[in-house]
Amino acid sequence: MLTRREFVGGLALAAGLPAGVRVFPDVVNVGVLERNGKKLLIDCGDGDVGGPVDWILVTHHHRDQWTGARKLGARVAVPEAERRFFERAEEFWDRADGILDHRYDFRPHVFTGRESVPVARGLRGGEVFEWEGLKIEAIATPGHTDGGLSYLVGRVAFTGDLIYGAGKLWEFYSLQKRFPGMRGDYWGFGGAVEELIASLDRVLEKEPETIVPSHGAVIENPAVAISELKANLRAAMDNYLTTAAWRIYFKGIFPEGRAPMLPPLLAVRPPRWIRNIASTTKAIVADDGSAFLSDCGFQVAINEIDLLIASGEIRSVDGIWITHYHDDHTQMVNAAKRKYGAKVHVERHMVDIIENPLAYQMPCLFPESIRVDRPMEHGETIEWKGFRLTAYHFPGQTLYHDGLLVERDGVKAFFTGDSFANFGIDDYCSQNRCFLGPGVGYQQCFKLLLELKPDLLVAAHWGPVPISEEYLRRALGLFAEREKLFARLFPWENPNFGLDPAWIRCYPYRQKALPGGMVAVEARVYNHASRPKQARLEMRAPAGWTSPPAATAMIAPRTEGRIRFQLRAPASPERRRQVLGLAATVEGVRLGEFAEAIVDFLAA
């Protein structure tokens, strides 16, 4: 279990540090160097160390490292490769829609500063920063971020978030990055693992006696701690790669001999009433020629439907089932609704993200609202022209995903969206919020399929694929082992805290407001643990806003708690777009501005 003492790496844990070097407990561990009556910080967290401070050296651009830099008013040195995130933060956020909509890349991370800070110096790996007779060496250590640095002070290395402790990381989702040869970060779960390991080896080459991580206790046996972390990372990745469906799509990227996959199952012949329309769009077709679509993501699907109608093979399109919110499944749904009068059906977990997509910060997001005509409950059945259609929450590839069981003539076909291939699992993006554990994520999906016993699966990108009880049970075993492997990797009591980048989030994520008006934001906290947790939440805003006081809530186990905040916007905002921060303290552990919300001002 994570404890406050472990998290802060406080003064009591820094006994092995040399004179003039200490660790101050803030949102992150702040290195404090004092000489000749002056103070230099390595990272600064929320800036609670107080001033005066001469210099701040920042390890990487994630905002928990440096939120307090403006308050301290010190000169700031940052990784040159990440300089733009510090001195042009507002410009980054002004252009963020280009990152947030249709998002398939996760470098750069949006976990970056809300407001700019002047940069006095940019540093590169190999440079030496001299201060008051001390020589501080910058070491290039990409992995957690692309341009991160570590700083060597004598035999003490300040390594940012490369490591938490012996065998452990603070979180894994920042390692989402394309493997060499991939076309996007979206498929790169753990893609930065080897880069991070190489950076840790680079630190070890300097023979430090002590490592000070941003999160966790001071490490006094670096070689052992790093060796354990490398072993834990590779064990977790080997388990993951055994079922990673991207290895079917991107051949030759990963060595075939490492973590061999289950062999593909024999192909199945679908019944005549299942039609592959185009791309991700599939359909069931009734005897009278009317069709019920599954997903509609591309113009080519509309074109093909028009041809089928013209030829008489399809008479009408009555309904559309949306398996999940990703753009390649939803971009043409509104066009299909307008053209054919089709009614949209989804399971209730999907309703809000489909109707209010800008309220979420999720991958592959189609930013246009789609009105849901027929929300369905988990397990609810409707009859449609000789078919039985049963809706299920099916959080496989993403938390916001459903499945549809279609029954006719004694055949049971389960429409899985993007959750399965032959044979692989499509959980390759941390930002999709794929949870581990019994009753959640893929383990929930496997159990459901074992109970329903469908004759075939209909995958959006693959069409009909076979299903095997043996493979489902083997996958269940692999995922149970995966949960243990990731639990070993994190200090958290449940591994999903280290895998879920949105366990603390703002709702809505993006909204519009009038200058001087009230702005409502819900702070949402998902408690992955099996016991209640107390969360203290605080909204932070740029100058000119009026923010409410912090609020506290007790979050029940395995549920998402909510606190609603009302803020007043400035009457004359300096910028059209401003970013609010959500700071959190959970069970006494300060997490800093874990989440953010974007507000765009309308013309008064």
Secondary structure, DSSP 8 states (H G I E B T S, - for coil): ---HHHHHT-GGG-TTS-TTEEEEESSSEEEEEEETTEEEEE--TTSTT-S--SEEE-S-SBGGGTTTHHHHT-EEEEEGGGHHHHHSHHHHHHTTHHHHTT----SS-S-B-SS----SEEE-TT-EEEETTEEEEEEE--SSSTT-EEEEETTEEE-TTS-SBTTB-S-SGGG----TT-S-GGG-TTTTHHHHHHHHHHHHTT--SEEE-SSS--BS-HHHHHHHHHHHHHHHHHHHHTTBTHHHHSTTSS-TTSS------------TTEEEEETTEEEEE-TTSEEEEE---SHHHHHHHHHHHHHTS--EEEEEE--B-BHHHHTTHHHHHHHH--EEEEEGGGHHHHH-GGG---TTB--S----SEEE-TT-EEEETTEEEEEEE--SSSSSBEEEEEEETTEEEEEEETSEETTEE----GGG----STTSHHHHHHHHHHHH--SEEEETTTEEE---HHHHHHHHHHHHHHHHHHHHH-SSSSTHHHH-TTSEEEESSEEEE-TT-EEEEEEEEEE-SSS-EEEEEEEE--TT-B----EEEEE-TTEEEEEEEEEE--SS-SSSEEEEEEEEEETTEEEEEEEEEEEEE---
